[in-house]
Amino acid sequence: MPVASVQSLAAADRLATEEVALVDRCARGKLALTGAQAAEMLNGQVSNDVEALGPGDGCYAALLTNKGKMLADLRVLRTDGELWLDTERVTLQVLFDALRRGVVGWQAQLHKRTLQQALLSLVGPGAAAAAGVEAAWARDEHANREARIGGAPVVLVATDLGVDVVCAAEDAERVRAALAAPEVPEAAAEVLRVEAGRPRYGIDVDDATIPQEAGLNERAVSFQKGCYVGQETVARLHYRGKPTRHLRGLRLSEPVPGGTPLALGEREVGRLGSSVVSPRHGPIGLALVRRQVAVGDELAAGTATAVVTELPF
């Protein structure tokens, strides 16, 4: 078991921003691809350049419709033996179905890993030390390496907030104990995600969202790779057009639930996505709002007001 389980969000935030905390993310969807043509096959399915990844590298990508709308977002890691993928649980089946169809005719095999593997996130400035890796290595997001923790084989992955630890589900408890980091609710990490301005699928973006609208082109899209599903729309919008919506931060006058309509004057211009109370910024949120909404505009959010701001906060 972890050293302690911290339920107070104030205490959890202090650990996650000043020391180190553990967040259980075992529920995320996990898949793997093996085979000589696995990278080539996946490269034609997702928006980022998977074939360019070497062992120990990784990237963030999106699975799109042929009209460039996001069906899922995912992390892709190239380890020594496979391509390892993780995604929001809500998009796992969509991703699995697309890849199950995609591997037909290729020297590639798709494997389920959601129940077979655990995913534990170390968050905070002490994450690298807790995982036993160099701080410089942990700053390279998506870098991954094999290691052993508590005698169990693990894969360590650098993230924007710390280090993820992937292990077999049956090894999860001894890995937790060896990491010796207090466990905190996912809500604590969600505050940091919102502060950083990173949208989450199923909350801030969905299957009506084009990556550029959510500010994801730099992270999730390669404009140098070969063809992939949805490429034409994504490239045309990037080079010639302007999205009708854009992701913005909101400073709220009071806590407001996600899904609340946002209005500029009499016109609805979007709906609130993520909504948290930050110890540093107070009530804040993320939203996809109409293009005409500018930084500094004050929107109505139910009985509250929401001032539009650039991201990150």
MARGUVO-414022 format. One record per residue: residue in three letters; z, x, y of N, C-alpha, C, O in turn. Coordinates in steps of 0.05 Angstrom, whole numbers, plus 5000, padded with zeros to 4 digits. Atoms other than C-alpha are relative to their C-alpha. Last residue first. Layout:
<recs>
ALAZXYZXYZXYZXY
...
</recs>
This chain:
<recs>
PHE498050074979466549415604501250255012502950245029
PRO497350095009460549675566501849945024501350015047
LEU498649905024456449325589499550304998497450405006
GLU501549825017454649045658501750084976504250054976
THR499749724996458448455686498350164981497450064961
VAL501949855016457747705696500350305007500450375030
VAL501649824983463847365725498450184983499550324965
ALA500849765014466346785683498250165017496050085025
THR502349874988470246195712499450264984501250384972
ALA499749724991474745735672497550105015495449965015
THR498450014976474944975665500550285012501750315033
GLY498050215002469144985617501549985026500449965047
ALA499550005029465745645627502249804994504549874992
ALA498050185009462745615698500150004969498149994956
LEU500850235017458846225717502449824995504749914995
GLU497750145011459946715774499149754985497849584997
ASP500150294999454247195786502549884988503649994968
GLY498650104977456147925795500049705003501649595018
VAL497349894999450948195747501349925027500149945048
ALA499749734992445047725749502950104999504749944999
VAL497249954995443147095712500450305006499750474990
GLN499450024971435647005720502950045007503650075030
ARG500749764985434447275650500749995029501350205041
ARG502750014990438246705616499550245019501350355032
VAL500550194978444746885582497150035010495850235005
LEU502849994994446547195515499549795021499849555017
ALA501850245001454047235518497250085005496650265021
LEU502849935000459847715509498349754998499249554987
GLY501750105021467147605527497250115002496550265021
ILE502749914997473147815567498349884977499449784958
PRO501950165015480247575579497150085006496350095029
GLY499450295001484448145606498049854984496749964966
HIS501850154982481148815620500849715002499549565018
ARG501049844977485749355591498549835021498749885044
PRO497749894985490048955542499150155025500750185044
SER499749715001483648585523502550085015502949995038
VAL498349924978483847835508500650304997501950384978
VAL497549865007477847655465501750035025500850005048
SER498150044979471647215466502750114991503850024971
SER497449885005465347365427501849955024501049965047
GLY499949905028459646885440502850104994504749944992
LEU498249775005459846455503499950074971500249904953
ARG497550085012453845995510501650254995500550464987
GLY499349865025447746065554502649884990503749695000
VAL501549755002444545875621500750164975499750384970
GLU498949845022446545145629498350254995495850234992
ARG501749945023444144915697501550164979502850364985
GLU500250235017448244545749498550064974498349894957
GLY500550254986450645165785500049774981501949724967
LEU500549884973450145735736499249765018496949675016
ALA501750134980453145435673499950165025501950265035
LEU499849854975456045735609497949885020495649855013
PRO502449984983457145285549500650155026502850135037
THR499850154975463345455506497550035017496650265021
GLY501650245001461345715438500149835025498549645027
GLY502849955005466946215434498549744996499649554986
PRO501049985028473545955460497050064999495549975016
VAL501850225004475846125532498950034971498250254963
PRO501350005027481746555551498349754996499249525002
GLU498050075020482846525627498750014973496250004972
SER497550054985479246765690502349924982504649944989
LEU499250285000473947075645502649975016504350145015
ARG497149984993470447735657501049725005500149595025
LEU498950214982463747655622503050065004504450114984
GLY497250035002459348195591501049795020499749745040
ARG498349924978451948105586502949974993503749824975
LEU497249995006446548065533501650105024500950315035
HIS498949735003439647875559503049984995504449795003
ARG497149984999435247265555500950294999499350464991
THR499050234984427947095569503049995003504149855019
PRO498650215015425847785546501049785018501649825041
LYS497250004993420848145590501449784984500349564982
GLY498750244992413848335568502950045009503950265011
ARG501550174981408848885560501649775012500749665032
TYR501949864983411749495524498749825022497949935042
HIS498949754989418149225493498150125020498950225042
LEU498050074980415748505484501050255013501650255037
ARG501350134977409348735450502049945022501549985046
ALA501449804984413149225405498749885025498849995047
VAL498049824988418148705381498650215018499650265040
THR498650144979412748175369502050195015502150195039
GLU501950074978408148645331501549875023501049945046
GLN500649784982413748965290498349915024498950005047
GLY499150074973416448315259499250215021499950175044
VAL500150294994415848565187501249965028503450045034
TYR497850155013414749315186499949715009498549645028
CYS499850294998408949775202502549904986503450014966
GLY502250175009409650525210500849715002502849635013
LYS500450035028414950895251497549824994496349715012
GLN501849805010414451115323499349974971497450084961
PHE502750064991417450515359498050214992495750215001
SER501649764997423950545320497249915009496049734997
VAL502950025002428749965331498750285004499450425022
ALA501050125024436149885318497150024995496149954973
ARG498549955024440250295367498549934974498750064954
GLU499449715002435550365426501450064974500950274962
ASN502449835005432449675416500750294995499750424977
LEU499849855025439249315409497650194995497550334974
GLY499749724993440349055479500150184976501350394978
ALA497249925004441448345453500550305006502650405000
GLU498250184985435048075482502950094998504450065017
GLN499949924972431348695457501849825017503149915035
PRO498249774994433348545385500250075029502450145039
ILE501749765003430147845385501750245008503250225027
THR499749774982435247285374497950224993497650294970
ALA501850064977433846595344499950245019498650225040
ASP502849995008436546805275498049905022495749875017
ASP500650165024443246975305497050014995495650195005
VAL502950015006446647405358499649844974501549814958
ASP501449954975453547375391497049984997495549915015
ILE498350074978457747075336498550025026498449835042
GLY498550245007453747065272501949905022502949685021
TYR501750215012451547775281501749774991503849804979
ARG499650045028456248175325498349764990498349555002
PRO500150275010454448445393500349994970499750184956
ARG501750015024456749135416500149714988502249624980
GLY502450164996459149135488498149994976495749964979
ALA502349825002464149705480497349855004495249985006
GLU499949824977469749245505497650195000496650265022
VAL500850154976467448735454500150175025498250165041
ARG502950065002467849225397499049865025496949935035
LEU501449764994474749475420496949964998495450085014
VAL499749944972477448775421498550245008497150245029
GLU501950174985474448645353500350035030498350025044
ALA502549864998478249245325497949835015496249945029
ALA499549774982484848905342497450165003496850255025
ALA500150084972482348245314500450235019499450235041
GLU502649944990481148585247499749935030498050045044
PRO502050225003488548565236497350085012497250255030
VAL499950194978492349235231497949784995496049824980
GLU502250195000494049685172500449795023502649695027
PRO499250284998498350285187497749815000495749865014
ALA500450114973495050925164501049725000500449564982
ALA497550014986497551335104499749905029501050015047
LEU500849984972490551505080502449985018502450095040
ALA500549734992493451655012499250035029499850235042
ALA497449864999496450965004499650295009501250395025
ARG498450094977489950625023502550165003503350255025
VAL501349884976486051064974501549915025502050075043
ARG499149724998491050884919498750145024499950335035
GLU497249994993490050144934501050295001502650365019
ALA499450074972482450164938503050055006503650155028
ASP498549774988481150534873501149945027502450115040
GLU497649955016479249914832501650245011503950285003
ALA497950204995474549694887502650064985504750014996
ALA500150215021470650344883502349815005504549895013
CYS499149915026470750724949499649774980499049554988
VAL501150175021467950705019500850114973500550354967
VAL499649895027471951005076499149794980500149574979
ASP499850195022469750865147500350154974499350374970
VAL501249925025471351365203500449774980502649664977
GLY498449825018472851265276498650084976496450204977
LEU497250034995470750755329501850194984504250204988
ASP499549994971463350895337502949995006503850075028
THR500650244985462951045263500550045029501550245038
ALA499249994972462751665218499149745014496949655010
VAL502150074982462251495144501050015029503049875035
LEU499050024973466451785088497649975019495650105017
VAL502049924980464251655017501249955027502149735033
VAL500650174977469851644966497650105014496750335011
PRO502549934986471751934898499449795022499749555017
ALA502250185006479051794880497550105016497850195038
GLY501249945026484452334875497649834993496449864972
GLY498150105020488352044933499050034972499749884954
ILE497550074986482252164976501849884979501049694965
ARG498050125017476152534949502549945016503450115032
ALA497449874999469952684988501749884979500949714963
GLU498250065022462552514994502650165002502650385013
ARG499649795020459252545061501849914978503549724982
ASN498450075023456552085115500150244981498350404979
ALA499849775018453852145186501849924976503849794980
HIS501550045025452851435212499950254982499050234959
GLU499950265013455351595282498149984977495850074979
ASP502850055006455852345297499849744984499949744959
ARG501250104976462752385329497049934996495849805013
ALA499550294998466052445261498849885026498749635028
TRP501750145019462953125250500349705004498349565003
ALA502849984991466053405314498149854982496349724991
ALA500550194979472953135295497150015010496049805016
GLU499949884973472753515230499349795021497749615017
VAL502549884992474453125167500350115028502250065043
GLY500349725008480852975129497350125007496350294993
ALA502049995021480452215133499650284990498250324970
ALA499050165023487052175172498150014977498950004954
ALA497949855013484752755216501149844976501649964955
ALA501149775014478252405232502150154985501750234962
ALA501450085023481651745248498950234984499250244959
GLY499049855023486852025295498549944975499350034953
PRO500549714997483051815358501050174977500150404973
GLY498249864981482851095334499550305001498050414984
VAL500750044972480150665278501950155017504350145013
LEU498049864984480050815203499149995029496850085035
SER500749874975475850285169502450135013504450005017
LEU497649984983476750115095499250165025498250385023
LEU500749874974470849875054502449995018503249775027
ALA498350064977471949704981499050155024497850365022
GLN499149794982466549704927501849895022501649665030
GLN499449755015464749304865501250225018502450415008
LEU497550035014465348624898500850264986503150314980
THR497950134983460048754951502749984986504750054998
ARG497649834998456049274911502349865015504449985018
LYS497850134986449948914884502450185001503150314981
HIS497450035013444149364864502049865018502149905042
LEU498050114982436649364882502649954984502549844962
GLN498250185013431849814844502249925020503250085035
ALA497550044986425750174871501749794986500649594976
GLN498049865017419350444842502650005015503550205026
TRP499249744991415449904880501850134979503149994963
GLY502349824998411449314854500750285010498950455010
VAL502050065020417048804868497550195005496450195027
VAL500249795019422249154911497949964979497250144964
GLY501349764991421048704970499650224980497750374981
ARG502950044999422548044936498650265007496450324996
ARG500750065028429548284917497049944998495750034979
LEU500449755015429948604985499349964971497850114959
ALA502349854989428847955022499450254985497150324979
ASP502450145008433547564976497550155010495550174995
PHE500449975029439148074984497349884991495850004977
LEU500949725004438348085060499450054970497450174964
VAL502649974988438747325064498950284995496550314988
GLN501950135018444547305015497250025010495350064995
LEU500449865025448447825054497949874982496250014972
THR502949935003447447515122499450144974497250224969
VAL501650244995454147145128497050054996495549864991
ARG500050165024457747735096498249755003497049664984
GLU498150224998455648175154499949834975497749794964
THR500850214982451648765129502349805003504149804987
ASP497950204997452349405089499249825024497949905043
LEU500350194978447049835059502549835002503749754982
TRP497750195000447250455015499849835025499449945047
LEU499850124973440750835001502149794998501949604982
GLU500950274995441851244939499849945029500850105046
GLY501350145022443651894904498849735005497549624988
ASP501549835018445552424955498449854978496449954969
THR498249815014447351915007498350184982495950164982
ARG501249855022442551585055502050204990502750395003
LEU499149735004446251065095498550134978498250014956
VAL501449875023443350425123501050294999500750435019
ARG499849714999447549965167498850114975499250014953
LEU498949855023445249245173500350305008498950405026
ASP499949714992443048695219501550154978503150034964
ALA497649855007440648025193500050265015497950365023
LEU498850135023435347495202502650134991504350004980
MET498249865018433647735271501149824978502549624984
LYS497250114998427547425304501750134979500850194957
GLY498249814987421247865311502949905003504550035017
LYS500050044971416147325298502150165014502650125038
ASN502549904990414747575227499649955030497750055042
THR502150175008422147485215497450115010497450315025
LEU501250194982426648075223498249814986497249864964
LEU502050145017431548505184499049775017500549605026
ALA500050295002435148955234497849914981495750034978
ALA502750125001437149685234500349694999502549584996
TYR499650294997442950165245497349875002495549995014
CYS501050134976442050875220500849704999501749604979
GLY500050295001444451385170498949885025498450035045
ASP500750134975444452125153500249694996500549604974
GLY497849974981448252505098499449875027501149875045
PRO497450055012441952605057502250065020502250265034
GLY499449815021435952585104502749944987504249774998
LEU497349935005433651975142500250214978498950194957
ALA499449754986426451965167502950104994503650325002
GLU501249775013424451465114500750265013500650475001
VAL498449935022429350955142498950254986500450424976
ASP501549825017426050905210501850114977503250314981
ASN499649724994428850285242498750184979497850084958
SER501049914974426349565243500350295007499050405025
VAL498149994978427149365171498950155024496950295022
GLN498550254998422549145113501849985025502349775035
GLY501850224993417049665112501449735004500149545012
ASN501149944974422050235115498149785009497849735033
LEU498250114979425749915057498950055028499449885046
MET499950295002419850035010501749885023500849705037
GLU502650094990418850755033499949695000498949575019
ALA500149964971426250905025497449895012497449765033
ALA498150184987426650604955499850025031499849825044
GLN501350134977420250934930501949825016501049655031
ALA501749804986423251444881498849885026498350025045
GLY502849985008428750964859498450185018499150215042
THR500549755013435450704883497050004992495749804993
LEU502749975010437450174932499750274988500650474999
ALA501149735003444649964945497249984989496549804975
LEU502249975019448049334970499250294998500050455015
LYS500849725007454449155007497949994978498149854959
GLY501949995021456548515044499050284995498450435014
ARG502749964992462848585085498150014976498950104954
ALA501650245003469148295054497150035009495449865004
CYS501150035027472248975042498249764998496449764980
ARG502750134997473049075117498749974973496249984971
ASP501250075025480549225117497449855005497449635015
VAL501050275000482449555183498649954974496850104966
LEU501850075022486750185183499349705002501149535005
ALA499450255014489850455247497949954978495750054980
VAL501950085021490151125281501049754987503449714982
GLU499349865025493451395344497949954979495650034982
GLU498549754995492251215417500550164975501050414977
THR501149854976486850675418501450265005500350435018
ALA502949975002487650345349498850165023496650265021
LEU500749825022495150465346497050065000496250294995
ARG499049734994496250175415499350204978498450424984
ASP501849884981491749585399500950285007499250465010
ALA502449935014495749425336498050145019496750345012
ALA499449765016502249435375497550104986497150344984
ALA499449794980499448945426500650264986499650474994
LEU502549894989496148535371500550225020498950405023
SER500050024971502848455335497450135011496950365006
GLN501150264993501248395260499849965031498149825040
VAL499350064972502249125239498649745008496149735008
SER502050204992502349245164500949905027503049785030
ALA498950254988505849885147497849815006495549895008
VAL497349944990504950535109501449765012503749715007
PRO499949854976499050235072502950055009504749925000
MET500050174976500050005000500050185025501050405024
</recs>
